[in-house]
Amino acid sequence: MDKRLLDILVCPLCKGPLHFEANKNELICKADKLAYPIRDDIPVMLVDEARILTPDEIFS
């Protein structure tokens, strides 16, 4: 994931910061407890495509 792109991307729901989770290839919004997938090096920034984080993922 390009660091410059990560610096400008925000959560589409709350406009908060995102954290790159390399091992799952996802962008994480801890505030909304959502994980946005990255497919073919393109972040899918649609709330409908995001998955809900598990309690273990939220507190890790």
The 8 nearest C-alpha neighbors of each residue, nearest first, counted from 0:
[[1, 2, 40, 5, 4, 19, 21, 24],
 [0, 2, 4, 3, 5, 6, 40, 19],
 [3, 1, 5, 4, 6, 0, 7, 19],
 [4, 2, 6, 5, 1, 7, 0, 8],
 [5, 3, 1, 6, 2, 7, 8, 0],
 [4, 6, 2, 8, 3, 7, 1, 0],
 [5, 7, 3, 4, 8, 2, 9, 16],
 [8, 6, 4, 5, 9, 3, 16, 2],
 [9, 7, 5, 6, 4, 10, 17, 16],
 [10, 8, 14, 16, 15, 17, 11, 7],
 [9, 11, 14, 15, 12, 13, 17, 16],
 [12, 10, 14, 13, 9, 44, 46, 45],
 [11, 13, 10, 14, 46, 31, 15, 9],
 [12, 14, 15, 10, 11, 31, 30, 9],
 [15, 13, 10, 9, 11, 12, 16, 8],
 [14, 16, 10, 13, 9, 17, 28, 30],
 [17, 15, 9, 10, 28, 18, 14, 8],
 [16, 18, 28, 27, 26, 9, 10, 19],
 [19, 17, 27, 26, 20, 28, 16, 5],
 [18, 20, 26, 21, 25, 27, 17, 24],
 [19, 21, 25, 24, 23, 22, 26, 18],
 [22, 20, 24, 23, 19, 25, 0, 26],
 [21, 23, 24, 20, 25, 19, 26, 37],
 [24, 22, 21, 25, 20, 36, 26, 19],
 [25, 23, 21, 37, 22, 20, 36, 26],
 [26, 24, 36, 20, 35, 23, 37, 34],
 [25, 27, 19, 35, 18, 34, 17, 20],
 [26, 28, 34, 18, 17, 33, 29, 25],
 [29, 27, 17, 33, 30, 31, 32, 34],
 [28, 30, 32, 31, 27, 57, 33, 17],
 [31, 29, 28, 32, 15, 13, 33, 16],
 [30, 32, 33, 29, 28, 13, 12, 10],
 [33, 31, 29, 52, 30, 28, 51, 57],
 [34, 32, 51, 28, 52, 31, 50, 49],
 [35, 33, 27, 50, 49, 26, 25, 28],
 [34, 36, 49, 26, 25, 43, 44, 27],
 [37, 35, 25, 43, 42, 38, 34, 24],
 [36, 38, 42, 41, 25, 24, 40, 43],
 [37, 39, 41, 40, 36, 42, 43, 24],
 [38, 40, 41, 37, 42, 36, 43, 24],
 [41, 39, 38, 37, 42, 0, 24, 1],
 [42, 40, 38, 37, 39, 43, 36, 0],
 [41, 43, 37, 44, 36, 38, 40, 35],
 [44, 42, 36, 45, 37, 35, 41, 38],
 [45, 43, 42, 35, 46, 11, 10, 48],
 [44, 46, 48, 47, 43, 49, 11, 35],
 [45, 47, 49, 48, 44, 12, 11, 35],
 [46, 48, 45, 49, 50, 44, 35, 43],
 [49, 47, 45, 46, 50, 35, 43, 36],
 [50, 48, 35, 46, 34, 47, 33, 45],
 [49, 51, 34, 33, 52, 48, 35, 47],
 [50, 52, 33, 32, 34, 53, 49, 31],
 [53, 51, 32, 33, 56, 57, 50, 34],
 [52, 54, 56, 55, 57, 51, 32, 58],
 [55, 53, 57, 56, 52, 58, 59, 32],
 [56, 54, 53, 57, 58, 59, 52, 32],
 [57, 55, 53, 59, 54, 58, 52, 32],
 [58, 56, 54, 55, 59, 52, 29, 53],
 [57, 59, 56, 55, 54, 29, 53, 52],
 [58, 56, 57, 55, 54, 29, 53, 52]]
